[in-house]
Amino acid sequence: MPLPSRTSARRGRPRDEAAAGKVLKAARELLAEGGIAAVTIEEVAARSGISRPTIYRSWPNAKAVAMAALMEPSPSTKPGGKPRSLRGELKQAIAEMVSAFSTPAGRSAAALIASADHSTELAKVFRHHLLLNGRERVLAILRAGIERGDLRSRLDVEVAADLVMAPVFFRLLVGHQALSASLADTIVDQALGGIAK
């Protein structure tokens, strides 16, 4: 899915992809060093060597630059081998989510999700990229579990997906407890106690 920008909504000079790459690299570095507050158009321009007018031709503000930087493809962190059970697949999916959001970039992403204007096209793509793709993975695992007979046939998979994913985002956004390495095991074990056959 292409990343929306100002240039996608109007005609004119095409975006310089080399300059865009420098801008996004600078934004990722700033996010890692200081979070959302560190990403300003001035700082991005200074670090990337790209002028402010050039940045503004592609993004309306610093928040949009940060969102685009966080959506850049990154190397897969999925471990090798396929889990052999519903429990194993769910634990792997939730553990990867916990791991991703435990990083400085992940915490920045959560802050952007919480503060974004969801009426904008970029915010919609950002939300889909960071949240809904993971949810689709969990839904697929649950549906496969129903087909194998591991879960009740009349299970509401939408609610079940919310049940196993929500604790991660609640801890992330409220901050009352840490996203610990053991959280995925605890969530899945307790959830399956209520939804498994």
N, C-alpha and C positions, 0 to 999 in steps of 0.2 A: 504494500500500500504506500503510495507516494506521500511524502510529508508536505502538508499544505504550507504555503507561505504567501506573503503579499504578492509575489510575482505570479503565483498560480491564479490569482483572481483578476489580473489586469495584463494588458499588453505592454510591450516595451522591451528594453534590453534584457536578454536572458541572464539568469543568475550565473555568476562565475563559480563553477563547482570547486575549483582550487581554493578560491577565497572562502567559500562556504566551509570547506573542510578545515581550514585554519581557524575559522571562527568557532566551529563546533569543538575542535580539539582544545582551544583555549577555554571554552565554557566548561568542558569536562574537567579540566585541570582545576579551574576555580571552584567548581562544585566539590571536588575531592578535598580541596584545601580549606574551604570556608563555608560550604553549603550554599543555599539559595542566595543569602545576603551578599555573598562574594561576587555573584554574577551580575555585573552592571555593564551597560553598553560601553562605558568609558574603560573599564578594566578589560573587557573582551577585546576592544579595539587596541589598547596598549599592548596586550600580550600577543595578539594575533598579527599585529601589523596591518590590519585591515581598517580602513577608515570608517568612521561612524555612519556617514551617508551610505556607504556600500552595505553595511550591516542592516541599516534600516530599509534598504530596498528589498531585503529578503524576509525580515522579521519585524513585527510592529513594536516589540519591546524586549527587555532582557528576559522576562519570564518565558516568552516564546522561544528565545534562543536556548534557554536551559532545557525546556521540554524537548526541543529538537535534538539537543546533545544527548539527552538521556534515552532517546529512541534510536540512536545509532546502533547498528548491529554490533554485538560483542561475541567473543568466542563462547561456544557452548560449554556449560559447566556440568552438563548431565553426566553422571557416572556411566561406565560401560555396563552392559548386561541388562537384561530386562527382568524386573521383579516378577516373581512367579505367583503372586497372590494379590487379591484385592487390597488387603492390609498393606502389603509391601509397596504396591503402586501408589496408594494414597499417601503413605508415609514419605515416599520419594518426592512426590509432587509438592507436598506441604513443606518438606525439608528444604527443597530448592527455593521455594518462595521465601521461607524464613532467612535462608542464606543471602538471597538477593537483596532483601530489604534490611539486612543487618549492616550493609556497607554504607559508607557516607553517601554514595550516589543513590542508594536505595532509600535512605532517610530523606534525601532531597526530593526524590520522586514522590514520596508520600506527602511531603509538605506541599508540593505543587498540585497534587491531586486534591488535597484538602482546600487549597486556596484558588484553584483555577475557576475561571468563568466557563462553565460547562456549555454555554451557548455557542462558543467559538468552535470553528472547525478543527483547529489544532488541538484544543483541549479534548474534543471528542476522540480524535485519533490517538492522543496520548493516553487517555483512559482505556481505550480499547487495547492498545499495545501492551500496557503494563498490568491491566487487571483482567479484562475479559478473555484474553487468550489463555491465561492461566485457569480461568473458570471453565472454559470450554474443555480443557484437558481433564479437570476434575469431573465434569459431567460425563465425559466419555468413559472414564474409569468406572463411575457409578453405573452407567448403562450396561457396560460389559459385565459388571458384577451381578446385575439383575438377570442378564441372559444366561450367566453360568449358574444361577441359583444361589449365589452367595448373599443376595439381598432380597428383601420382600418384593414381590412382583408389583405391588401397588404403591411402592415407595415414591414419594414426591422428590424426584431427583434435584429439582431446583432448590428446594428447601434444604435437602441433604448437602448440596454443594455449599450453600451459605453456611451451614452448620460447621463444616470442617475448615472453611476458609476464614470465617469472620473473626475467630480469636486472634489470628495473625494481625489483621488490620486494626482490631480494637487495641491490642497492645502497642502497635506501632503509632497510632494516632493519639491515644490517651496517655501512653507512656508510664502507666502505673507499674508495669513489670517489664523486664527485658525480654527480647526475642532470643531465648536460650536454644542451644543445640538440641535439647531433649524435648522441645515444645511439640514438634511434629508427632513424635511417638505418643505423647500424652493426649494430644487432640484426637488423633485417629483411634487410639485404643478406647477412649471414653465415648467418642461418637459411634463407633461400631457396636459398642455395648447397647446402644439404643436403636440402631437401624439394621443390624445384621439379623439373619434368620435365627 
